[in-house]
């Protein structure tokens, strides 16, 4: 399909904004440079206390494609909910206010959606710290492919190409509106929304082109903290998994080991006191490890396999979890220091 043959369907881009004065200018300029021009941007200013509002007003000026909703601070989930409610496009995607998109970001996704007649498109992304020229990404293998719904459930559980991000995906707006609820938790909020949406997705197309640039925040990686309502993410996942597995029993083992990975990342956020207060979760985690030992390599790398098998007792488990968090931080920082690095998934 040539560019001239694209049906000019409107794309709604939802961007929650909170105290983004440092990066909002480059983010909006990258949107304005899109080669696919039939889009609207819904900026939801979530009670910013810095210069974000002033900068947005100056940047968008008379550009009627940009709409601003200003609310008191309710969090990203609520801001996103309002943005979706205001969307008028046939297609819908998301962007973070500190990220950058390539000029062909929308064009690549819309072309794939129309050419392959799918309900969702997933493009590749790169991660950068400060210099976009030193961005890191993992190649899709094969570089393009179409997946049916049952394959997508497997892909979601494996958490490799798919990933739980909204911003490297294009959806049909009607699918999102059917699940536009306000999440009461932030941990894995995006990823679980995608899992819920898959019942509306008969097929999806994956394209290896790197057209989204995610700004990595090293402080956020190592300082993520546990909040009691994060446990609702596990409860939500278990409900969704039960429903999916009841219709697709072949996925039972895969969803079980994905639950282990979800619990692992949640346990990493806890302080020692919080880990003591949530011993029940730690005990459940240990039991799942034993029950699904043979399936663990599906979703855990060799380091994680060693780590989870070494976890014994609250104190030693806490130490191992913190070591894992530090190792992840070092790995991600080293990617940026070493420059462009690519691997395949």
PENORHU-V820680 format. One record per backbone hydrogen bond with DSSP energy under -1.0 kcal/mol. NH is the residue of the N-H (numbers start at 1). CO is the residue of the C=O. E is the energy in kcal/mol with one decimal. If there is no record, write none. Layout:
nh:NH co:CO e:E
nh:NH co:CO e:E
//
This chain:
nh:5 co:2 e:-1.4
nh:6 co:3 e:-1.3
nh:9 co:7 e:-2.7
nh:11 co:38 e:-1.6
nh:12 co:91 e:-2.6
nh:13 co:40 e:-2.9
nh:14 co:93 e:-2.4
nh:15 co:42 e:-2.5
nh:17 co:44 e:-2.9
nh:23 co:20 e:-1.2
nh:24 co:20 e:-2.3
nh:27 co:23 e:-1.9
nh:28 co:24 e:-2.5
nh:29 co:25 e:-2.4
nh:30 co:26 e:-1.7
nh:31 co:27 e:-1.3
nh:32 co:28 e:-2.5
nh:33 co:29 e:-1.1
nh:34 co:31 e:-1.6
nh:35 co:103 e:-2.7
nh:39 co:37 e:-1.8
nh:40 co:11 e:-2.7
nh:41 co:65 e:-3.2
nh:42 co:13 e:-3.0
nh:43 co:67 e:-3.1
nh:44 co:15 e:-2.0
nh:45 co:69 e:-2.8
nh:46 co:17 e:-2.9
nh:46 co:44 e:-1.0
nh:47 co:45 e:-1.8
nh:47 co:71 e:-1.0
nh:55 co:51 e:-2.6
nh:56 co:52 e:-2.6
nh:57 co:53 e:-2.1
nh:58 co:54 e:-2.1
nh:59 co:55 e:-2.5
nh:60 co:56 e:-2.7
nh:61 co:57 e:-1.3
nh:63 co:60 e:-3.3
nh:66 co:63 e:-1.7
nh:67 co:41 e:-3.2
nh:69 co:43 e:-3.2
nh:71 co:45 e:-2.5
nh:79 co:75 e:-2.1
nh:80 co:76 e:-2.9
nh:81 co:77 e:-2.0
nh:82 co:78 e:-2.2
nh:83 co:79 e:-2.1
nh:84 co:80 e:-2.6
nh:85 co:81 e:-2.1
nh:86 co:82 e:-1.4
nh:87 co:84 e:-1.1
nh:90 co:10 e:-1.4
nh:91 co:10 e:-2.0
nh:92 co:171 e:-2.6
nh:93 co:12 e:-2.7
nh:95 co:14 e:-2.1
nh:99 co:96 e:-1.4
nh:100 co:213 e:-2.1
nh:102 co:211 e:-2.4
nh:105 co:102 e:-2.0
nh:108 co:104 e:-2.9
nh:109 co:105 e:-1.5
nh:110 co:106 e:-2.9
nh:111 co:107 e:-2.5
nh:112 co:108 e:-1.9
nh:113 co:109 e:-2.3
nh:114 co:110 e:-2.4
nh:115 co:111 e:-2.8
nh:116 co:112 e:-2.1
nh:119 co:203 e:-2.1
nh:121 co:170 e:-2.0
nh:122 co:205 e:-2.9
nh:123 co:168 e:-2.7
nh:124 co:207 e:-1.1
nh:124 co:209 e:-1.2
nh:126 co:212 e:-2.4
nh:127 co:136 e:-3.0
nh:128 co:214 e:-2.7
nh:134 co:131 e:-2.0
nh:135 co:132 e:-1.3
nh:136 co:127 e:-2.7
nh:137 co:341 e:-1.6
nh:139 co:343 e:-4.1
nh:145 co:206 e:-1.6
nh:147 co:204 e:-2.9
nh:149 co:202 e:-1.5
nh:152 co:148 e:-1.8
nh:153 co:149 e:-1.6
nh:154 co:150 e:-1.3
nh:155 co:151 e:-2.6
nh:156 co:152 e:-2.7
nh:157 co:153 e:-1.9
nh:158 co:154 e:-2.3
nh:159 co:155 e:-1.6
nh:169 co:166 e:-1.4
nh:170 co:121 e:-2.2
nh:171 co:92 e:-2.7
nh:173 co:90 e:-2.1
nh:175 co:172 e:-1.4
nh:176 co:172 e:-1.2
nh:177 co:173 e:-2.6
nh:178 co:174 e:-1.1
nh:179 co:176 e:-1.8
nh:180 co:177 e:-1.1
nh:181 co:179 e:-2.1
nh:189 co:186 e:-1.6
nh:192 co:188 e:-2.5
nh:193 co:189 e:-1.6
nh:194 co:190 e:-2.1
nh:195 co:191 e:-2.1
nh:196 co:192 e:-2.2
nh:197 co:193 e:-2.0
nh:198 co:194 e:-1.2
nh:200 co:197 e:-2.7
nh:201 co:198 e:-1.0
nh:204 co:147 e:-2.3
nh:205 co:120 e:-2.1
nh:206 co:145 e:-3.1
nh:207 co:122 e:-2.5
nh:208 co:143 e:-2.0
nh:211 co:124 e:-1.6
nh:213 co:100 e:-3.0
nh:214 co:126 e:-3.1
nh:216 co:128 e:-3.3
nh:221 co:217 e:-1.6
nh:222 co:218 e:-1.4
nh:223 co:219 e:-1.6
nh:226 co:269 e:-1.3
nh:230 co:227 e:-2.8
nh:231 co:228 e:-1.5
nh:232 co:229 e:-1.3
nh:233 co:230 e:-1.6
nh:235 co:231 e:-1.8
nh:236 co:232 e:-2.8
nh:237 co:233 e:-2.5
nh:238 co:234 e:-2.6
nh:239 co:235 e:-1.8
nh:240 co:236 e:-2.4
nh:241 co:237 e:-3.2
nh:242 co:238 e:-2.2
nh:243 co:239 e:-1.9
nh:244 co:240 e:-2.4
nh:245 co:241 e:-3.1
nh:246 co:242 e:-1.7
nh:248 co:244 e:-1.5
nh:251 co:248 e:-2.3
nh:252 co:249 e:-1.6
nh:255 co:251 e:-2.6
nh:256 co:252 e:-1.8
nh:257 co:253 e:-2.0
nh:258 co:254 e:-1.7
nh:259 co:255 e:-1.9
nh:260 co:256 e:-1.3
nh:261 co:257 e:-1.7
nh:262 co:258 e:-2.3
nh:263 co:259 e:-2.6
nh:264 co:260 e:-2.4
nh:265 co:261 e:-2.1
nh:266 co:262 e:-1.7
nh:267 co:263 e:-2.9
nh:268 co:264 e:-1.7
nh:269 co:266 e:-1.0
nh:270 co:267 e:-1.2
nh:275 co:271 e:-2.3
nh:276 co:272 e:-2.0
nh:277 co:273 e:-2.1
nh:278 co:274 e:-1.1
nh:279 co:276 e:-1.0
nh:282 co:278 e:-1.7
nh:283 co:279 e:-2.9
nh:284 co:280 e:-2.3
nh:285 co:281 e:-2.5
nh:286 co:282 e:-2.0
nh:287 co:283 e:-2.0
nh:288 co:284 e:-2.3
nh:289 co:285 e:-2.0
nh:290 co:286 e:-1.7
nh:291 co:287 e:-2.4
nh:292 co:288 e:-1.9
nh:295 co:292 e:-1.1
nh:296 co:292 e:-1.1
nh:298 co:295 e:-1.9
nh:299 co:296 e:-1.6
nh:300 co:296 e:-2.2
nh:305 co:301 e:-2.5
nh:306 co:302 e:-2.1
nh:307 co:303 e:-2.5
nh:308 co:304 e:-2.9
nh:309 co:305 e:-1.5
nh:310 co:306 e:-1.0
nh:317 co:313 e:-1.9
nh:318 co:314 e:-2.4
nh:319 co:315 e:-2.2
nh:320 co:316 e:-2.4
nh:321 co:317 e:-2.4
nh:322 co:318 e:-2.1
nh:323 co:319 e:-2.2
nh:324 co:320 e:-2.1
nh:325 co:321 e:-2.0
nh:326 co:322 e:-2.1
nh:327 co:323 e:-2.4
nh:328 co:324 e:-2.3
nh:329 co:325 e:-1.9
nh:330 co:326 e:-2.5
nh:331 co:327 e:-2.4
nh:332 co:328 e:-2.3
nh:333 co:329 e:-2.2
nh:334 co:330 e:-2.6
nh:335 co:331 e:-1.5
nh:336 co:332 e:-1.2
nh:337 co:333 e:-2.1
nh:338 co:334 e:-2.5
nh:345 co:139 e:-3.2
//
